[in-house]
Amino acid sequence: MSEENGKNAITGIFNRNMAGKSLPPVEIEVERGRIRFFAQVLGITDPVHFDVEAANAAGYPDLIAPPSFMMVMEALAEGERQQLGHESWYTALNCDFRHLLHGVEAYHYHAPVFAGDKLGFITSFGTFADKKGGSLELAEVILRVEHAERGLFVDGNRIVIHRLG
């Protein structure tokens, strides 16, 4: 149990045994059609997201993904993880969606993502904490996205919250 303001906090429902552990990595290939569709939905008009020739003329090897495309890729990685018979990060963490809130989320981009890239997704778990006398419990979910030859593409961090009170 953690302490807040000198009081014992209530232990929540997150699986705190996951602290410091990682899920099996999965690999996803970035598809042109998904980049085009996502850019279109967001109202992006820059042709480097739609037209391979425009992307090549701008110096890119293929269509470039918008930065927020990582949310789509992470969802695909979760789907791949489940297809392989692995549990999702939210199942491993024992998330109860009836009480789950989204906290802080941040991504740090180290390299652009292009159509055709094969990206490895590694999800791990950091710290857990209790707040507001135990009425909130927080869990840290850590994401690393890597390319076999080009290295680290994205590292991300999110805090998910169970509202218990």
C-alpha positions in Angstrom: 0.0 0.0 0.0 1.1 3.5 -0.7 0.7 6.4 1.6 -0.7 9.8 1.0 -0.7 12.6 3.6 0.3 10.1 6.3 -2.8 7.8 5.7 -2.9 4.3 4.3 -4.5 4.5 0.9 -6.9 1.9 -0.3 -5.5 -0.7 -2.7 -7.3 -0.6 -6.0 -8.0 -3.0 -8.8 -5.0 -2.5 -11.0 -2.7 -5.6 -11.2 0.3 -3.9 -9.5 2.4 -7.1 -10.0 2.9 -5.8 -13.5 5.2 -3.0 -12.3 8.5 -3.2 -14.2 7.2 -5.9 -16.5 6.7 -5.9 -20.3 4.3 -7.6 -22.6 5.6 -9.7 -25.5 6.6 -7.4 -28.4 4.5 -7.3 -31.6 5.4 -6.1 -35.1 3.1 -4.0 -37.3 3.6 -2.9 -40.9 2.5 0.6 -41.8 0.1 0.6 -44.7 -0.3 3.3 -47.2 -4.1 3.0 -47.2 -4.3 3.6 -43.4 -2.0 6.7 -43.7 -4.2 8.1 -46.5 -7.5 7.4 -44.6 -6.2 8.8 -41.3 -4.9 12.0 -43.0 -8.2 12.4 -44.8 -10.2 12.0 -41.6 -8.1 14.6 -39.9 -8.5 17.0 -42.9 -4.8 17.0 -43.7 -4.2 18.2 -47.3 -0.4 17.9 -47.6 0.1 15.5 -50.5 3.1 13.8 -48.8 0.4 11.8 -46.9 -1.5 10.8 -50.0 0.7 10.8 -53.1 3.9 8.6 -53.2 5.4 10.8 -55.9 4.8 14.0 -53.8 6.4 12.2 -50.8 9.4 11.1 -52.9 9.8 14.7 -54.3 9.9 15.9 -50.7 12.7 13.5 -49.9 10.7 10.7 -48.3 10.9 7.1 -49.3 7.1 6.7 -49.2 4.0 8.3 -47.7 4.8 9.9 -44.3 2.4 9.3 -41.4 1.1 12.2 -39.4 2.4 12.2 -35.8 -1.0 11.3 -34.3 -1.1 8.2 -36.5 0.7 6.5 -33.7 -2.6 6.0 -31.9 -3.9 4.0 -34.9 -0.7 1.9 -34.9 -0.9 1.2 -31.2 -4.5 0.0 -31.6 -3.3 -2.3 -34.5 -0.5 -3.6 -32.2 -3.1 -4.4 -29.5 -5.1 -6.3 -32.1 -2.0 -8.2 -33.3 -1.1 -9.0 -29.7 -4.6 -10.5 -29.2 -4.4 -12.4 -32.5 -1.2 -14.0 -31.3 -3.0 -15.1 -28.1 -1.3 -12.5 -25.8 -3.2 -10.4 -23.4 -3.7 -6.7 -24.1 -2.1 -4.1 -21.9 -5.5 -3.2 -20.3 -6.2 -6.9 -19.6 -2.7 -7.4 -18.1 -3.3 -4.3 -16.0 -6.8 -5.5 -14.9 -8.5 -2.3 -16.1 -12.1 -2.0 -15.1 -13.6 0.2 -17.9 -16.5 1.1 -15.7 -14.1 3.1 -13.5 -11.2 3.9 -16.0 -10.2 7.4 -16.7 -7.6 8.7 -19.1 -4.9 10.8 -17.5 -1.8 12.3 -19.0 -0.4 11.0 -22.3 2.8 12.0 -24.1 4.7 10.8 -27.1 8.3 11.7 -28.1 9.0 11.2 -31.8 12.6 10.3 -32.7 12.1 9.5 -36.4 9.3 9.8 -39.0 7.1 6.9 -39.8 6.7 5.9 -43.5 4.4 3.5 -45.3 6.1 0.1 -45.5 7.9 0.5 -42.1 7.8 -2.6 -39.9 7.6 -1.3 -36.4 8.1 -3.3 -33.2 5.8 -2.3 -30.3 6.9 -2.9 -26.7 4.5 -2.1 -23.9 5.6 -2.1 -20.3 4.4 -0.9 -17.0 6.0 1.6 -14.6 4.8 2.9 -11.3 1.5 2.8 -9.5 0.2 5.3 -7.1 -2.9 6.1 -5.0 -4.3 9.7 -4.7 -7.1 11.4 -2.9 -7.0 9.1 0.1 -7.3 6.0 -2.2 -10.3 7.2 -4.2 -8.0 7.3 -7.3 -5.4 4.8 -8.3 -2.9 5.6 -11.1 -0.9 3.3 -13.4 1.9 4.2 -15.8 1.9 2.5 -19.2 5.1 2.9 -21.2 5.3 2.4 -25.0 8.4 2.0 -27.2 8.2 1.8 -30.9 11.3 0.6 -32.7 12.4 -0.1 -36.3 14.9 -3.0 -36.7 17.4 -0.9 -38.7 16.5 2.7 -37.9 16.2 2.3 -34.1 13.8 4.1 -31.8 10.9 5.8 -33.5 8.6 6.7 -30.6 8.6 6.5 -26.8 5.4 7.2 -25.0 4.0 7.3 -21.6 0.4 7.4 -20.4 -1.2 7.4 -17.0 -4.5 5.6 -16.6 -6.7 6.1 -13.6 -9.3 4.1 -11.8 -11.8 6.2 -9.9 -12.7 4.1 -6.9 -14.7 6.6 -4.8 
